[in-house]
């Protein structure tokens, strides 16, 4: 399974994402929350941990 981090999903905005993380505290907070949830989902999917679709969908929905 591949990760779906923002840099991977939007490579054309790589510099803009970086700039916003450095200069916009609200964006940085949202970015960090997204990154944390994305890592949790990726970890569950790649390690085939026992979970159900409801739990994964809840994580994805935020």
BAVO-103810 format. One record per residue: x, y, z of N, C-alpha, C, O in turn. Coordinates in pm, whole numbers, plus 32768, in hexadecimal, padded with zeros to 4 digits. Layout:
<sevexs>
+------+------+------+-------+-------+-------+------+------+------+------+------+------+
: n_px : n_py : n_pz : ca_px : ca_py : ca_pz : c_px : c_py : c_pz : o_px : o_py : o_pz :
+------+------+------+-------+-------+-------+------+------+------+------+------+------+
:    X :    Y :    Z :     X :     Y :     Z :    X :    Y :    Z :    X :    Y :    Z :
...
+------+------+------+-------+-------+-------+------+------+------+------+------+------+
</sevexs>
This chain:
<sevexs>
+------+------+------+-------+-------+-------+------+------+------+------+------+------+
: n_px : n_py : n_pz : ca_px : ca_py : ca_pz : c_px : c_py : c_pz : o_px : o_py : o_pz :
+------+------+------+-------+-------+-------+------+------+------+------+------+------+
: 8054 : 7F89 : 8000 :  8000 :  8000 :  8000 : 8058 : 807D : 8000 : 80BF : 8082 : 8044 :
: 8030 : 80DD : 7FB5 :  807D :  8158 :  7FB4 : 803F : 81BF : 8011 : 7FC7 : 81BF : 802A :
: 8095 : 8216 : 8043 :  8066 :  8281 :  8099 : 8024 : 82EC : 8044 : 8042 : 82FB : 7FCD :
: 7FCB : 8335 : 8081 :  7F84 :  83A0 :  803B : 7F9F : 8426 : 8080 : 7F44 : 8472 : 809E :
: 8020 : 8440 : 8098 :  8042 :  84C1 :  80D4 : 802D : 852F : 806E : 8027 : 8516 : 7FF6 :
: 8022 : 85A9 : 809F :  8001 :  861A :  8046 : 806D : 8633 : 7FDE : 804F : 8658 : 7F6D :
: 80EB : 861E : 8003 :  8157 :  8634 :  7FA3 : 814E : 85CD : 7F31 : 816B : 85ED : 7EBE :
: 8125 : 8554 : 7F51 :  8116 :  84EC :  7EEC : 809A : 8505 : 7E95 : 809E : 84F3 : 7E1B :
: 8030 : 852E : 7ED4 :  7FB2 :  8545 :  7E8B : 7FB7 : 85C2 : 7E34 : 7F77 : 85C7 : 7DCA :
: 8001 : 8626 : 7E60 :  8006 :  86A6 :  7E18 : 8097 : 86D3 : 7E04 : 80BF : 873A : 7E39 :
: 80E5 : 8688 : 7DB8 :  8173 :  86AC :  7DA8 : 8188 : 8736 : 7D68 : 81ED : 8777 : 7D7E :
: 8127 : 8761 : 7D19 :  8134 :  87E4 :  7CD9 : 8129 : 8857 : 7D3E : 814D : 88C8 : 7D20 :
: 80F7 : 8838 : 7DB7 :  80E9 :  889E :  7E20 : 814C : 8888 : 7E92 : 8138 : 88BC : 7F00 :
: 81B5 : 883C : 7E79 :  8215 :  881B :  7EE1 : 824C : 8897 : 7F27 : 824D : 889E : 7FA2 :
: 8278 : 88F9 : 7EDA :  82B0 :  8972 :  7F16 : 8245 : 89C2 : 7F5F : 8260 : 89F9 : 7FCA :
: 81CF : 89CA : 7F27 :  8161 :  8A13 :  7F66 : 813B : 89D1 : 7FEC : 8123 : 8A17 : 804E :
: 8135 : 894D : 7FEF :  8116 :  8906 :  806B : 8181 : 8925 : 80D3 : 8161 : 8942 : 8146 :
: 81FD : 891F : 80AA :  826B :  893F :  8106 : 825E : 89CE : 813B : 8269 : 89E5 : 81B4 :
: 8248 : 8A2D : 80E3 :  823C :  8AB9 :  810C : 81C7 : 8ACC : 816C : 81D2 : 8B14 : 81D0 :
: 8157 : 8A8C : 814E :  80E2 :  8A9C :  81A5 : 80FA : 8A5E : 822E : 80CE : 8A94 : 8294 :
: 8140 : 89ED : 8232 :  815F :  89B1 :  82B4 : 81B8 : 8A0D : 8307 : 81AB : 8A12 : 8381 :
: 820F : 8A55 : 82C5 :  826D :  8AAD :  830C : 822B : 8B32 : 8336 : 8256 : 8B70 : 8397 :
: 81C4 : 8B5C : 82ED :  818F :  8BE3 :  8302 : 80FE : 8BEA : 832F : 80CB : 8C57 : 834A :
: 80BA : 8B79 : 8337 :  802C :  8B7A :  8358 : 8013 : 8B10 : 83C3 : 8011 : 8A99 : 83A6 :
: 8001 : 8B3D : 843E :  7FF3 :  8ADE :  84AE : 7F76 : 8A87 : 84A1 : 7F79 : 8A12 : 84C8 :
: 7F0B : 8ABE : 846C :  7E91 :  8A6E :  845B : 7EA9 : 89FF : 83F4 : 7E82 : 898D : 8409 :
: 7EE8 : 8A22 : 8384 :  7F07 :  89BC :  8320 : 7F64 : 8952 : 8359 : 7F50 : 88DB : 8341 :
: 7FC9 : 897C : 83A4 :  8026 :  891C :  83DF : 7FDF : 88BC : 843D : 7FFC : 8845 : 843D :
: 7F81 : 88EF : 848B :  7F34 :  8899 :  84E6 : 7EE3 : 8833 : 8496 : 7EE4 : 87BC : 84B6 :
: 7E9E : 8860 : 842F :  7E50 :  8805 :  83DA : 7EAB : 87A1 : 8393 : 7E8A : 872A : 8389 :
: 7F1B : 87D0 : 8362 :  7F7C :  8779 :  831E : 7FAC : 870C : 837E : 7FB0 : 8696 : 8359 :
: 7FD0 : 8732 : 83F7 :  8002 :  86D2 :  845A : 7F97 : 866B : 847F : 7FB5 : 85F5 : 848D :
: 7F1B : 8699 : 848E :  7EAD :  863C :  84AC : 7E97 : 85DB : 8439 : 7E86 : 8563 : 844F :
: 7E99 : 860D : 83BE :  7E89 :  85B8 :  8348 : 7EF9 : 8552 : 8341 : 7EE1 : 84DC : 8328 :
: 7F73 : 857F : 8358 :  7FE8 :  8528 :  8353 : 7FDE : 84B8 : 83BB : 7FFE : 8445 : 839F :
: 7FB1 : 84DA : 8432 :  7FA2 :  8477 :  849C : 7F3B : 840C : 8476 : 7F55 : 8394 : 8482 :
: 7EC6 : 8437 : 8448 :  7E5E :  83D8 :  8421 : 7E8A : 8385 : 83A9 : 7E72 : 830C : 83A5 :
: 7ECB : 83C5 : 8348 :  7EFC :  837E :  82D3 : 7F5F : 8310 : 82FC : 7F5C : 82A2 : 82C5 :
: 7FB6 : 832E : 835B :  8015 :  82CA :  838A : 7FCF : 8257 : 83D1 : 7FF5 : 81E3 : 83C1 :
: 7F68 : 8276 : 841F :  7F1C :  820D :  8463 : 7EDB : 81AF : 83FE : 7EE2 : 8135 : 840C :
: 7E9C : 81E9 : 8399 :  7E5A :  8199 :  8332 : 7EC1 : 8144 : 82E8 : 7EAC : 80CC : 82D3 :
: 7F2E : 8181 : 82C1 :  7F96 :  8138 :  8278 : 7FCD : 80C5 : 82CE : 7FE5 : 8058 : 829C :
: 7FE1 : 80DF : 834C :  8013 :  8079 :  83A8 : 7FB2 : 8003 : 83B2 : 7FDC : 7F90 : 83AF :
: 7F33 : 8021 : 83BE :  7ECD :  7FB8 :  83C6 : 7ECB : 7F68 : 8345 : 7EC8 : 7EED : 8348 :
: 7ECC : 7FAD : 82D4 :  7EC2 :  7F69 :  8253 : 7F3D : 7F13 : 8234 : 7F2F : 7EA4 : 8200 :
: 7FB3 : 7F45 : 8254 :  802D :  7EFC :  822F : 804E : 7E8B : 828F : 808D : 7E29 : 8266 :
: 8026 : 7E96 : 830A :  8041 :  7E2B :  8369 : 7FCD : 7DCA : 8376 : 7FD3 : 7D69 : 83C2 :
: 7F64 : 7DE5 : 832A :  7EED :  7D90 :  832D : 7EBE : 7D78 : 83BC : 7E9C : 7D08 : 83E3 :
: 7EBD : 7DE4 : 8409 :  7E8B :  7DDA :  8491 : 7DF6 : 7DBC : 848F : 7DAE : 7DE5 : 8434 :
: 7DCA : 7D77 : 84F3 :  7D3C :  7D55 :  84FC : 7CEC : 7DD5 : 8513 : 7CF5 : 7E13 : 857D :
: 7C9F : 7DF9 : 84B0 :  7C45 :  7E6B :  84BC : 7BD5 : 7E56 : 8459 : 7BD9 : 7DFC : 8405 :
: 7B72 : 7EAA : 8463 :  7B02 :  7E9B :  8407 : 7AF6 : 7F17 : 83AF : 7B37 : 7F7D : 83C7 :
: 7AA2 : 7F0C : 834A :  7A91 :  7F7C :  82ED : 7A58 : 7FF7 : 8333 : 7A78 : 8067 : 830D :
: 7A07 : 7FE4 : 8396 :  79CC :  8055 :  83DE : 7A39 : 80A7 : 8420 : 7A37 : 8122 : 841A :
: 7A99 : 8065 : 845E :  7B07 :  80AC :  84A0 : 7B5C : 80F5 : 843A : 7B7E : 816A : 844E :
: 7B80 : 80B3 : 83CD :  7BD0 :  80F5 :  8365 : 7B86 : 816A : 8328 : 7BC1 : 81D5 : 8314 :
: 7B08 : 8159 : 830A :  7ABB :  81C6 :  82D0 : 7AAD : 823B : 8330 : 7AAE : 82AF : 8305 :
: 7AA1 : 821F : 83B1 :  7A99 :  828A :  8414 : 7B1C : 82D9 : 8419 : 7B1A : 8353 : 8423 :
: 7B8C : 8293 : 8411 :  7C0E :  82D7 :  840E : 7C1A : 832D : 8390 : 7C49 : 839F : 8396 :
: 7BF0 : 82F7 : 8321 :  7BFA :  8343 :  82A3 : 7BA0 : 83BE : 82A3 : 7BC3 : 8426 : 826D :
: 7B2D : 83B1 : 82E0 :  7ACC :  8420 :  82E2 : 7AF6 : 848E : 8343 : 7ACB : 8500 : 8336 :
: 7B48 : 846A : 83A3 :  7B77 :  84CF :  8403 : 7B15 : 84DF : 846D : 7B2A : 852F : 84C8 :
+------+------+------+-------+-------+-------+------+------+------+------+------+------+
</sevexs>
